[in-house]
């Protein structure tokens, strides 16, 4: 929280400062000025701000000098200082060199300020040397060595080409740009060559005066002694200033501080003339002798810049690498390619900040040169591996986005596929969808199997970043097409493996509709491809989220898998795997189908309505127990009709017994059967009352009379056939002797109930039935045809006229009878009869 408050306070202070200084300056018309990053120039009077151009968003640094900082100066000093600053910026604008600060917008002056825009700046050298510098700004040794070489090149250009003596080389006038290159700045006191009449170079001497403000003159700490002793100004004077700068860079301060004390400076110049140097413990040993040579009081004895470049101090591998990058624009593609091939061995040995800010900017510049991209890209991605995600997004990803869209040279796709795990780790999810996914699509569609294999291998690793529509409409169709059209077995197998890894991120219906039908389209039968297919089936079947349905396994999977098990070339282990999968599918089909059928059976049994006979049978079954406590229900069902016989039981032919139904009952008169009290009077009485009231108009069926019979109080019999309504069986004789005549029965009742004793009885003539034992048999009358009776009944139902069949009595009675006395039904007989 304190850090946030500190940042907020700094931002507010910066905005308030700029609002009072820059509103009237024309620089603000074209550039957006942001936070302050450093200070530079004489007395560090220039404040440097980050900014960008409003029209193009090009990043810049804006140098601002506030005139109010000169309020305490005298008018002459103030005017002299302002004129010096104007001249320095104007001279800087004229010079163009890689190691001279580049001006983007010329000096603009307003009532309150001076301002101009340059290339992005990191800091001035004075901001990054000393004991109070923050660690993130502290310079590495390789940066110092490389920076000094860059200053050598810049000064060499000034002295030999521009013919200018800088006269103000100091830590305040050396600026480090965003790419950590050291640039010359502060040309406020520079002197141009004014050749003599004979053509020899000449730089006029300007003597130091105490009448001017100390900041309006070159710093005495960096001034060469010959200016005080001999009043001579030459390019070698800048070499002395360079020596003091080197000492300051390592020691954190100049050799000696003079301020405005010119007399003290002159005494120091005499000491140097006697070769009295301060301690140089902070300076590297391989640089000490060269540094002393630069500080030599005699200008002519100082080493030349090109000689300094050859000393051991600058022969470091990292320094040479950075120097090669500085001159890279002079090389051809062949030389560049050799250098880039060796760069991956050097990058790990350099500090990460050097790689990120000093090497990377040169590499990304090569992206405009397509033939060089395959050589440059591995180095860029190597630096990305050492970067944080923020550094990657700020410094690397913006340059990679255009490269993601390239397909030529083909090596670009190959390199990206090899480093796809790195890209997925560092690239934000939204950028993956917009930039990386299209790259994968192009890789799947290329003709290089190696790239296709790599793409298929990395695709499942970020499947969670692919939305459902992209997976269904873009990724899966490309994989399926590649698998079906490729002639490379390795590509086909990798397609199947990739699909198998993607299954857990798909839904059930996408697998059933897209994946499983696709497997059956594969014509190749190599063992590796078959095992890939088996793997997909096994994952789809065992995954709880997916799960192949019973019907799909039965109709599609098993018929497809069985032929695969007999393909040639399979090993015993592969065969066992396929058979095990088939058996597992069969077992699951069997289990699920059995459970389904059992559930349906249970539902049907629970929903089936129970009729009255079932209820009565259940009640009687529960009440009728064997002597040992067991139920006699089964015995009753088996023997309930065994006691009733017609004539001779051994020779009588009976019709088939129809199923028992509660509604099909034959009514028996109370006067015909003398029934004893029932062991269950409550149930029997309710059933009898229900039959008396509900079956008054019961129809009789064309089929034989049902087994259940019921008493009726009107001394008659009714058939239970539903095709013939109210056919009453009356027998006057039956009321007294428990017998009735066959001739008195309704001939169209569809059947007769023959009730009699086992022995024949001739009481009251032939064709008589004796009612004695509870055995019921269905006997059709003598001389009648079953078909003729049924046809007659059907015609009556359809409303058509039909003549009843004619009874043809037989001379021999149906059932022979004897004169045996008839016994009344016992209580148990009636109970069995009703059951």
Phi, psi and omega in degrees: 000322178296323179296320179295316179297320179296317178296319180297317180296320179295319180294318179296319180294320179296315181297318181293323179294313181294325181296335179267349185250315191265349185306325182269000183269136184292344178299326183289347178290325184254342186234141174267120184264129184248225187279157177280140183244331183194184173228157182203176177085182181302125180064015182052041183276343177274125174264130186251128182240147169287153179189179176208157180285133185295324185281318186248355184062019178293133183284136181218174168239138182249119177270128183231129173246121181269121183293338181293343178291347180259010185300327183274355179278160174290163182298318181295315179296322180296315180291322178296318181294316179297319179294322178297318180294318179298315182295322180296317180291320179297320178292322178297322182294330182283336187266130177237113178202148181302337183246023171240135184304130184270128179268126178268329179220131185293173184296134174237135182240139175233183182296333186250347189204165166243140182208147173205163184245142180227182172299159182301135184242139176272309180187168168270160181298327178296335180280345187241006175243155181112176185274343185260017182276138177294152186299323182291344179254353182291139187277141171278159182299321181294328178292321179295314182297315180293321179297321179295321176299322179294322177294323177302317180294318180296315179293323178298322177294316180298315185285319187268323185260310182276345180056047182236137172260126186289313177068002183218034178293118180201172179294333180285335184257009173255121184249137176257122183277184184299328179272012178066027172270140180273128184237146176281137180213171176075056178274034185293328185243019182294153179232126179276158181292133174236089188302148177284178182295334179270003177092356179287145181294145180211131178241113185302148181264135176241113185284144179290137180229140180279354180285338178266159177298146185299328181281347179272007179225162178301148182292129180294333181297333183249006184276137180291146183294333182295339178291326179273327185270320188242355182054045180239137180234115181223169175302334179293338176298325177293333179291323175297315178301325178294321177297316177298322179297319179297315178299317180297323182297320181273321184272341179091354179204159180294176180300318182203143180263129182244329184068236179255012182275093183288327180294322177295323178296322180293321178295322179294323178298322177293322178296319178295328179296336177264014178061041175262104184253148176289167178300140182239041182294330182283345183273138176304144185298323181288354180250349188299312182296318179295324179294318177297325178293323178292331181269012181296136181295337179266120184298325184290339181268359178284143182291153177279161185295320181292335176286323179297328181296340187265358183289162184299328183304328184260011181266015178294145182299316180297321179294317179297320179299312180295325178291322177298320180296326178297326182256018186296328183295346181271351186266159173270175185297325180295315178294321178296316183298320178296319180294316182293330178294326179272349184296325180300337177280340183265325185305316181296340182275350183261153175300148184299322180297325177294316178298316186287321188253339182253325182265314184304316181302325178287327181291315184291339175294334180284353180295342177282347180256094188305316180299338182270348184301316179299337178273330183274322188302317178301325178291322178296316180291331176294319176294324178298325179299330181271359187260156170282168180297324179294316178297321179297314182291328183277322191248337188246310185304318179302330179276337181278335184305314177294330181287330178302333185273354184273142174242355180226126002291154184294338180297339179297314178297320181298316180296317179296321179295322179292332181250022185295325179298323177293316180298319181291329180288323186261333185280131176301154185302320181295322178289330176299315180295322185277329188241316186282318180300313175301328176297319178293321178300316179294327179292322178293332183267356180284172185258010184258111183303325181297319178292319179298317179297317179296319180297315180295329181288323184269344185302315181293342184291339179232032179296334179292341179274352182265124180286170188297316182294319178295321179295316184285320189260343184239310187284302184299316178301324180290320179294317180296317179297318179297318181294322183281331187259337183290143176262359181268121182296322180299319178295318179299314181297318179294328174299314180293320178296318179297318178297318179300322178286335180278346187301321184295344178259005178256163175264171187299316187286329176294322178293315182291326185271330187247315189280306184297317175297328179295323181299325181284351176273348181286122183269339182292143182233029174292145182305321180296320179292319179299317181292328174297318177297315180299320179300319179295316178299318183294318178296315181296328183279324185271340180289124183294332180287326183266274178075115176280133182289160180301317182294320179295318178297318184288320187267333188238312188289304184298315177297335178276324185283327182302312177298331179295331183291343182252016178290145179290149176096350179287141173278170180295325178293319178294319178299315180298323179296316180294314181296320178299321178294318179298315179297321178297319177295316180299317178298321179290320176299315180298313182297312182293321180292319178296316178298323180295314181294321178295321178295318178297319179297318179296318180296317179296319180293322180289329183270351183285126181288144178265133179271177186295323182294321178294319178297314180296319180295320178296319180295314181292324180296322180287335182266341183259106184242151175286165181304327180271009176099353181281158181281143177259016185300315182295322180293321178298316180298324182282327190250005187294335181255003187282342184274345182261126181229158176242116180066225180273119185297330186284338186245355184283132175260126184244157175281161179299145180277127179281160177298147181282130176226145185294329185280344183261092184229143178260126185276135180237135184289147175298327181286337182280321184241125177267102186265136173280163179301141182280144174296343176234072188298331183292316182286315183294318180296321179291323179291318180295318179296321179295322180289323181295324184269331187262343184248026179296329183238031184292136179278161179247146186268159176288339177281169180303156183297134182296164187287332183281135177233163184210146182286153177223143186274001185256023176058035180217176180240145176237137174279151178262017180284124183286351181272343180236122187267133168053048172271105186270134178261102184254141177211105183298328184282342187288342186287335184257319186248015177059027176228161176215157185271140177295328181290337180275353181284153175293119185291348183249022180285350176088352181172166180230152173259112180267113183240120183195178181272163179296330179263142182292152179227137182256019181297133176060029171098187182281174178053042178250146179251132180257123181264107181220308182255151184280058176240125185245128174233144180269115182235125175279147184299153180292134178089004179249145177259133179298318180296320181293324179292316181295320178296320178298318179295318180296320179298322179294322179296321181281358179079020180260146179291138181210137180269133183292146178298146182274133180284128177248093182299145175261151181288333179264131182296154177300307182233116179294141180236165175232186184269019179295137179293139179275135179260145176291153180293137176278173179299316180294325178297316181295318180299314179295322180297316181292326178294000000 
